[in-house]
């Protein structure tokens, strides 16, 4: 049996009130903070998914997105490093398609079925750029999902899939475009989304000799609030009892991870033996028959969509959103707080385990943990007798902190805490997703992989402290 043995999601802490975009708009959409992008959100979802999983057992990491920070540099390699996965892991990016997440799931399942991999981590994340006041701005949201595809401890078996490839110019963004473009909505719906997704689902049902009544839930990618319900009804499903809520009112269309995030939401309510139909869309469609097993009860204990949707801070200031997107100032280096000096890739490469994996050194003699790693133990003075230990998944408490109201343009005041980690170790970090008035000494924090700044065409990342979400 091959299927999903673990899952994880990430919904940004901040939401934009749609009323701030235009009067009469209802609900809110999830928006990435100024220091989040598709890589950092994929790491957050993957870390959630890997909770309790032996990271040495993961053979491959596949990442899907239409908004990778680099056009020529693999995002999945950075995600694998930030998740502290083994060096001998296979990594690959699935780009340029909104159904890239499900395409990666098919590739992962094929690898596990063929015994060329034991466990494959699939991540999908998007932060799609929209022109201010465009038709897409109230619709698009940001987020990420991660699935661990395995042949052991399977909570959701992948019983069958059916794919359709379709060439159509309905939604696109060239390598020179900053914002998403689209053809007329009626054409996109009647010639693209509706018939193509229906073709994939119909083909799947015929392949498996199944009918709509055999499923307890249908999970559909949908370009808008109504499209999924119309499609489900046309295929013989009951939208009121079988269709997974697309959550438009709470987060919006998150692009590549959208169908996988909705699947996680459906699995939070699923029972053993439930059959679920999953379908995604983008230059074609992928459709799956999923069967829930008894192992699902173990997964329901982890952080899921309910918790992340409930943990939020709503923003009513449209200018704040535009500033975070870099749309009020074309010079992105001025949008983010940038230290003096120039980028040094040799120095970054030498320090890659500390920067990306958040490794500290632990003395083999006395057990003292030090960050940044040192050659000489500060306690027992032993030299070059250290093991590297990971701090990124450790909780911490604030030992002391300062606030700087000058250095940060977009996150003033900048909060800089000293964090004491469980099991030892202390480090200085920035703090994000925080309310300054609520910060105090002794406060519990977690670590989150974030973007620091863009300099000389290079995105610099590091770990920041955040209050626990759930």
C-alpha positions as CSV (number, residue, x, y, z in Angstrom):
1,X,0.0,0.0,0.0
2,X,1.3,3.4,-1.0
3,X,-0.1,6.7,0.3
4,X,0.1,9.6,2.7
5,X,1.7,8.8,6.0
6,X,2.0,12.4,7.3
7,X,0.8,15.8,6.3
8,X,1.6,19.4,7.2
9,X,0.2,22.9,6.2
10,X,1.1,26.5,6.7
11,X,-1.4,29.4,6.5
12,X,0.3,32.7,7.2
13,X,-0.4,34.4,10.5
14,X,-1.6,37.6,8.7
15,X,-4.9,38.1,6.8
16,X,-6.0,41.0,4.8
17,X,-9.6,42.2,5.2
18,X,-11.0,42.2,1.6
19,X,-12.9,45.3,2.5
20,X,-9.5,47.1,2.6
21,X,-9.1,46.3,-1.1
22,X,-12.5,47.4,-2.2
23,X,-15.8,48.2,-0.5
24,X,-18.3,45.4,-0.6
25,X,-15.7,42.6,-0.6
26,X,-16.4,40.0,2.0
27,X,-14.1,37.8,4.1
28,X,-10.3,37.8,4.3
29,X,-7.4,36.3,2.5
30,X,-4.2,34.9,3.9
31,X,-1.1,37.0,3.1
32,X,2.5,36.2,3.6
33,X,4.4,38.5,5.9
34,X,7.1,40.7,4.4
35,X,9.7,38.0,5.3
36,X,7.8,35.1,3.8
37,X,7.9,33.6,0.3
38,X,7.2,30.2,-1.3
39,X,10.4,28.8,0.1
40,X,9.9,29.8,3.7
41,X,6.2,28.6,3.6
42,X,7.2,25.3,2.1
43,X,9.8,24.9,4.9
44,X,7.1,25.6,7.5
45,X,4.7,23.1,6.1
46,X,7.5,20.5,5.7
47,X,8.6,21.0,9.3
48,X,5.0,20.4,10.4
49,X,4.8,17.3,8.2
50,X,8.1,15.9,9.6
51,X,7.2,16.2,13.2
52,X,7.9,12.8,14.7
53,X,9.4,11.5,11.5
54,X,13.0,10.2,11.3
55,X,14.5,12.7,8.8
56,X,17.2,10.2,7.7
57,X,14.4,8.0,6.3
58,X,13.3,10.6,3.7
59,X,14.8,9.7,0.3
60,X,13.4,12.5,-1.9
61,X,12.0,16.0,-1.6
62,X,9.9,17.4,-4.4
63,X,8.7,21.0,-4.3
64,X,6.0,22.6,-6.5
65,X,5.4,26.3,-7.0
66,X,4.7,28.9,-9.6
67,X,6.6,31.5,-7.5
68,X,10.1,30.2,-6.8
69,X,12.4,33.1,-5.7
70,X,14.9,32.1,-8.4
71,X,14.4,31.3,-12.1
72,X,17.8,29.5,-12.1
73,X,18.4,27.9,-8.7
74,X,16.8,24.9,-7.2
75,X,14.4,25.8,-4.3
76,X,14.0,22.2,-3.1
77,X,17.7,22.0,-2.3
78,X,17.4,24.9,0.1
79,X,14.2,23.5,1.6
80,X,15.9,20.2,2.2
81,X,18.8,21.9,3.9
82,X,16.4,24.1,6.1
83,X,14.5,20.9,7.1
84,X,17.9,19.3,8.0
85,X,17.3,16.3,5.6
86,X,20.2,14.0,4.7
87,X,22.7,15.2,2.1
88,X,22.3,12.1,-0.1
89,X,18.6,13.1,-0.8
90,X,17.2,13.5,-4.3
91,X,15.6,16.9,-4.8
92,X,13.5,18.3,-7.7
93,X,11.4,21.4,-8.4
94,X,8.0,21.2,-10.2
95,X,7.5,24.7,-11.7
96,X,5.1,26.7,-13.9
97,X,1.9,24.8,-13.3
98,X,-0.9,25.2,-10.8
99,X,-1.3,21.4,-10.6
100,X,2.4,21.0,-9.9
101,X,1.6,19.8,-6.4
102,X,-0.5,16.8,-7.5
103,X,2.0,16.1,-10.4
104,X,4.7,15.8,-7.7
105,X,2.4,13.5,-5.7
106,X,2.1,11.2,-8.7
107,X,5.9,11.2,-9.2
108,X,6.4,10.4,-5.5
109,X,3.9,7.6,-5.5
110,X,5.4,6.1,-8.7
111,X,8.9,6.2,-7.0
112,X,7.6,4.5,-3.9
113,X,5.6,1.9,-5.8
114,X,8.7,1.1,-8.0
115,X,10.8,0.7,-4.8
116,X,13.2,3.4,-5.9
117,X,12.3,5.4,-2.8
118,X,10.9,4.6,0.6
119,X,9.6,7.9,1.7
120,X,9.2,11.0,-0.5
121,X,8.4,14.5,0.9
122,X,6.2,16.6,-1.4
123,X,5.8,20.3,-0.7
124,X,3.8,22.9,-2.5
125,X,3.7,26.7,-1.8
126,X,2.7,29.8,-3.6
127,X,2.7,33.6,-3.1
128,X,1.3,34.7,-6.4
129,X,1.8,38.3,-7.5
130,X,-1.3,40.3,-8.5
131,X,-1.5,43.9,-9.8
132,X,-3.1,46.3,-7.3
133,X,-6.8,46.5,-7.5
134,X,-6.9,43.8,-10.2
135,X,-9.6,41.1,-10.4
136,X,-7.2,38.6,-8.8
137,X,-6.1,40.6,-5.8
138,X,-9.2,39.7,-3.6
139,X,-9.1,36.1,-4.8
140,X,-5.5,35.0,-4.4
141,X,-4.2,33.9,-1.0
142,X,-0.8,32.5,0.2
143,X,0.0,29.2,1.8
144,X,1.7,25.9,1.7
145,X,1.2,22.1,2.1
146,X,3.4,19.1,2.6
147,X,2.7,15.4,2.2
148,X,4.9,12.4,3.1
149,X,4.4,9.6,0.5
150,X,5.3,6.2,1.9
151,X,4.6,2.5,1.9
152,X,4.4,2.2,5.7
153,X,2.1,3.7,8.3
154,X,-0.2,4.8,5.5
155,X,-3.1,6.9,6.7
156,X,-4.5,7.6,3.2
157,X,-3.8,5.2,0.4
158,X,-3.5,6.4,-3.2
159,X,-5.6,3.8,-5.0
160,X,-5.7,5.3,-8.5
161,X,-5.0,8.5,-10.5
162,X,-6.0,9.8,-13.9
163,X,-4.5,12.8,-15.7
164,X,-5.4,15.0,-18.7
165,X,-3.0,17.4,-20.5
166,X,-4.5,20.4,-22.1
167,X,-2.9,23.4,-23.8
168,X,-4.9,26.6,-23.2
169,X,-4.0,30.2,-22.5
170,X,-6.3,31.0,-19.6
171,X,-3.9,31.9,-16.7
172,X,-0.2,32.8,-17.3
173,X,2.8,34.8,-16.3
174,X,5.9,35.0,-18.6
175,X,9.4,35.2,-17.2
176,X,9.3,38.9,-17.8
177,X,5.9,39.6,-16.1
178,X,5.6,40.7,-12.6
179,X,1.9,39.9,-12.3
180,X,-0.5,37.1,-13.3
181,X,-2.5,37.6,-16.5
182,X,-5.7,35.9,-17.6
183,X,-8.0,35.7,-20.5
184,X,-11.7,36.4,-20.2
185,X,-13.2,34.6,-17.2
186,X,-16.1,32.9,-19.1
187,X,-13.7,31.4,-21.6
188,X,-11.4,30.2,-18.9
189,X,-14.3,28.5,-17.1
190,X,-16.3,27.0,-20.0
191,X,-13.3,26.0,-22.2
192,X,-10.7,25.3,-19.5
193,X,-11.5,24.5,-15.9
194,X,-14.9,23.0,-16.1
195,X,-14.5,20.6,-19.1
196,X,-10.9,19.6,-18.4
197,X,-11.4,18.8,-14.8
198,X,-14.6,17.0,-15.6
199,X,-12.7,14.9,-18.2
200,X,-10.1,13.9,-15.6
201,X,-12.7,13.0,-13.0
202,X,-14.9,11.1,-15.5
203,X,-11.9,9.2,-16.7
204,X,-11.0,8.3,-13.2
205,X,-14.5,7.1,-12.3
206,X,-14.6,4.9,-15.4
207,X,-11.1,3.5,-14.7
208,X,-12.1,2.5,-11.2
209,X,-15.7,1.5,-12.0
210,X,-16.9,4.0,-9.4
211,X,-19.7,6.5,-9.2
212,X,-20.2,9.8,-7.2
213,X,-22.2,8.0,-4.5
214,X,-19.1,5.9,-3.6
215,X,-17.3,8.9,-2.2
216,X,-17.8,10.6,1.2
217,X,-15.9,13.7,0.0
218,X,-14.8,15.4,-3.2
219,X,-11.9,17.9,-2.9
220,X,-11.6,20.2,-5.9
221,X,-9.2,23.0,-7.0
222,X,-11.5,25.8,-8.0
223,X,-10.5,29.2,-9.5
224,X,-13.3,31.0,-7.5
225,X,-15.9,30.5,-4.9
226,X,-18.6,29.0,-7.2
227,X,-16.7,27.0,-9.8
228,X,-16.1,23.9,-7.6
229,X,-19.8,23.7,-6.6
230,X,-20.9,24.0,-10.3
231,X,-18.5,21.3,-11.4
232,X,-19.4,18.9,-8.6
233,X,-23.1,19.2,-9.3
234,X,-22.6,18.7,-13.0
235,X,-20.8,15.4,-12.3
236,X,-23.5,14.1,-10.0
237,X,-22.0,15.0,-6.6
238,X,-24.0,16.7,-3.9
239,X,-22.2,20.0,-3.2
240,X,-23.9,20.4,0.1
241,X,-22.9,17.1,1.6
242,X,-19.9,15.9,-0.4
243,X,-17.9,19.0,-1.5
244,X,-15.0,20.2,0.7
245,X,-15.4,23.8,1.6
246,X,-12.9,25.8,-0.6
247,X,-12.3,28.1,2.3
248,X,-12.3,31.2,0.1
249,X,-13.8,33.3,2.8
250,X,-10.8,32.5,5.1
251,X,-7.7,32.3,2.9
252,X,-8.4,32.6,-0.8
253,X,-7.1,30.6,-3.7
254,X,-3.5,29.7,-2.7
255,X,-2.5,28.4,-6.2
256,X,-0.2,25.4,-6.4
257,X,-0.9,24.1,-2.8
258,X,-4.6,24.9,-2.9
259,X,-5.9,21.4,-3.6
260,X,-3.5,19.8,-1.2
261,X,-4.4,22.2,1.6
262,X,-8.1,21.5,1.0
263,X,-7.3,17.8,1.1
264,X,-5.7,18.2,4.6
265,X,-8.8,20.1,5.7
266,X,-10.9,17.2,4.5
267,X,-8.7,14.6,6.2
268,X,-9.2,16.3,9.5
269,X,-12.8,15.3,9.4
270,X,-12.3,11.9,7.6
271,X,-13.0,8.5,9.1
272,X,-11.4,5.1,8.3
273,X,-12.7,3.6,5.0
274,X,-13.9,6.9,3.7
275,X,-13.2,7.3,-0.1
276,X,-12.1,10.8,-1.2
277,X,-11.9,12.1,-4.7
278,X,-9.2,14.8,-5.2
279,X,-8.8,16.9,-8.4
280,X,-6.5,19.7,-9.3
281,X,-6.3,21.9,-12.4
282,X,-3.6,23.8,-14.5
283,X,-2.8,23.1,-18.2
284,X,-4.7,19.9,-17.6
285,X,-6.0,18.1,-14.6
286,X,-5.0,15.4,-12.1
287,X,-7.6,13.3,-10.3
288,X,-7.1,10.7,-7.5
289,X,-9.1,8.1,-5.6
290,X,-8.0,8.1,-2.0
291,X,-8.9,5.7,0.8
292,X,-8.6,6.6,4.4
293,X,-7.2,4.0,6.8
294,X,-7.2,3.6,10.6
295,X,-3.8,5.4,10.8
296,X,-5.7,8.7,10.2
297,X,-6.4,9.0,13.9
298,X,-2.7,9.5,14.6
299,X,-2.4,12.3,12.1
300,X,-5.3,14.2,13.6
301,X,-3.2,15.0,16.6
302,X,-0.9,17.3,14.6
303,X,-1.4,20.9,13.6
304,X,-3.9,21.2,10.8
305,X,-5.9,23.6,8.8
306,X,-8.4,24.4,11.6
307,X,-5.7,25.5,14.0
308,X,-3.8,27.6,11.4
309,X,-7.0,29.3,10.1
310,X,-8.0,30.2,13.7
311,X,-4.5,31.6,14.5
312,X,-4.4,34.9,12.8
313,X,-4.1,38.7,12.9
314,X,-6.4,40.6,10.5
315,X,-5.0,43.7,8.8
316,X,-7.3,46.5,7.6
317,X,-4.5,48.8,6.2
318,X,-4.1,48.2,2.4
319,X,-0.9,50.2,2.4
320,X,0.7,47.7,4.8
321,X,-0.1,44.9,2.4
322,X,1.3,46.8,-0.6
323,X,4.5,47.6,1.4
324,X,5.0,43.9,2.3
325,X,4.6,43.1,-1.4
326,X,7.2,45.7,-2.4
327,X,4.7,47.6,-4.4
328,X,5.0,51.0,-2.8
329,X,8.7,51.2,-3.5
330,X,10.3,49.6,-6.6
331,X,13.7,49.3,-4.9
332,X,13.3,46.1,-3.0
333,X,16.5,46.5,-1.1
334,X,15.0,49.5,0.6
335,X,11.8,47.6,1.5
336,X,13.7,45.1,3.7
337,X,16.2,46.1,6.5
338,X,19.6,45.5,4.9
339,X,22.9,45.5,6.9
340,X,26.0,47.3,5.7
341,X,28.5,45.5,3.6
342,X,28.3,43.1,0.6
343,X,27.2,39.5,0.2
344,X,29.9,36.9,0.5
345,X,28.9,33.5,-0.9
346,X,32.1,31.7,0.3
347,X,31.3,32.9,3.9
348,X,27.7,31.8,3.5
349,X,28.7,28.4,2.1
350,X,31.1,27.9,5.1
351,X,28.3,28.7,7.5
352,X,25.5,26.9,5.7
353,X,24.8,24.4,8.4
354,X,24.4,27.2,11.0
355,X,22.4,29.5,8.6
356,X,20.1,27.0,6.9
357,X,19.9,24.0,9.2
358,X,20.3,26.1,12.4
359,X,23.0,23.8,13.8
360,X,24.8,24.5,17.0
361,X,27.8,22.7,18.6
362,X,27.4,20.4,21.6
363,X,30.5,19.6,23.6
364,X,31.2,15.9,23.8
365,X,32.8,16.3,27.2
366,X,30.4,18.4,29.2
367,X,27.4,18.7,26.9
368,X,27.3,22.5,26.6
369,X,25.4,23.7,23.5
370,X,26.8,26.8,21.8
371,X,25.4,28.9,19.0
372,X,27.1,29.9,16.8
373,X,29.2,26.8,16.8
374,X,32.7,27.1,18.4
375,X,35.9,25.2,18.4
376,X,36.6,25.7,22.1
377,X,34.0,24.9,24.7
378,X,33.1,28.0,26.8
379,X,32.6,25.9,29.9
380,X,35.2,23.1,30.0
381,X,37.6,24.6,27.4
382,X,37.9,21.4,25.5
383,X,39.0,22.0,21.9
384,X,37.5,20.5,18.7
385,X,35.3,17.9,20.6
386,X,31.8,18.8,19.4
387,X,28.8,17.2,17.7
388,X,26.4,19.3,15.6
389,X,22.8,19.5,16.9
390,X,19.7,20.9,15.3
391,X,17.9,23.8,17.1
392,X,15.3,24.6,14.5
393,X,12.7,22.2,15.9
394,X,13.3,23.2,19.6
395,X,11.1,25.5,21.6
396,X,12.8,28.3,23.5
397,X,12.1,31.1,25.9
398,X,13.1,34.7,25.7
399,X,16.0,35.4,28.0
400,X,16.2,39.2,27.1
401,X,15.1,41.4,24.2
402,X,15.4,44.8,22.7
403,X,13.3,46.9,20.3
404,X,14.7,49.1,17.5
405,X,12.3,51.6,16.0
406,X,14.8,52.9,13.4
407,X,16.4,50.0,11.5
408,X,13.3,48.3,10.0
409,X,11.1,50.0,7.4
410,X,8.4,47.4,7.3
411,X,8.4,45.8,10.7
412,X,9.0,48.6,13.2
413,X,9.9,48.2,15.9
414,X,12.3,45.5,15.1
415,X,12.2,43.0,18.0
416,X,15.6,41.3,18.8
417,X,15.4,38.6,21.5
418,X,18.0,36.3,23.1
419,X,16.5,32.8,23.0
420,X,17.3,30.0,25.4
421,X,16.6,26.7,23.8
422,X,15.3,23.5,25.4
423,X,18.2,21.2,26.0
424,X,20.7,24.1,26.0
425,X,22.0,26.8,23.7
426,X,21.3,30.5,23.4
427,X,21.1,32.7,20.3
428,X,20.2,36.2,19.2
429,X,17.5,36.4,16.5
430,X,14.9,38.7,15.0
431,X,11.3,38.1,16.0
432,X,8.5,38.1,13.5
433,X,4.7,37.5,13.5
434,X,4.6,39.2,16.8
435,X,2.6,41.9,18.7
436,X,5.3,44.1,20.4
437,X,3.1,44.9,23.4
438,X,2.8,41.2,24.3
439,X,6.5,40.3,24.3
440,X,8.0,39.6,27.7
441,X,10.9,37.8,29.3
442,X,10.2,34.1,29.7
443,X,7.8,34.0,26.8
444,X,7.8,30.7,24.8
445,X,8.9,31.0,21.2
446,X,9.5,28.7,18.2
447,X,11.8,29.0,15.2
448,X,10.6,29.9,11.7
449,X,12.7,30.0,8.5
450,X,12.4,33.4,7.0
451,X,13.7,35.8,4.3
452,X,16.1,38.4,5.7
453,X,16.7,40.6,2.7
454,X,17.6,40.8,-1.0
455,X,21.0,42.1,-1.9
456,X,23.0,42.0,-5.1
457,X,20.4,39.7,-6.6
458,X,20.7,37.2,-3.7
459,X,18.0,36.3,-1.2
460,X,19.4,35.8,2.2
461,X,17.5,33.5,4.7
462,X,17.8,32.8,8.3
463,X,15.8,31.6,11.3
464,X,13.6,34.0,13.3
465,X,11.7,33.6,16.6
466,X,7.9,33.5,16.5
467,X,5.2,33.1,19.2
468,X,3.7,29.6,19.0
469,X,0.8,29.5,16.5
470,X,-1.2,26.6,17.9
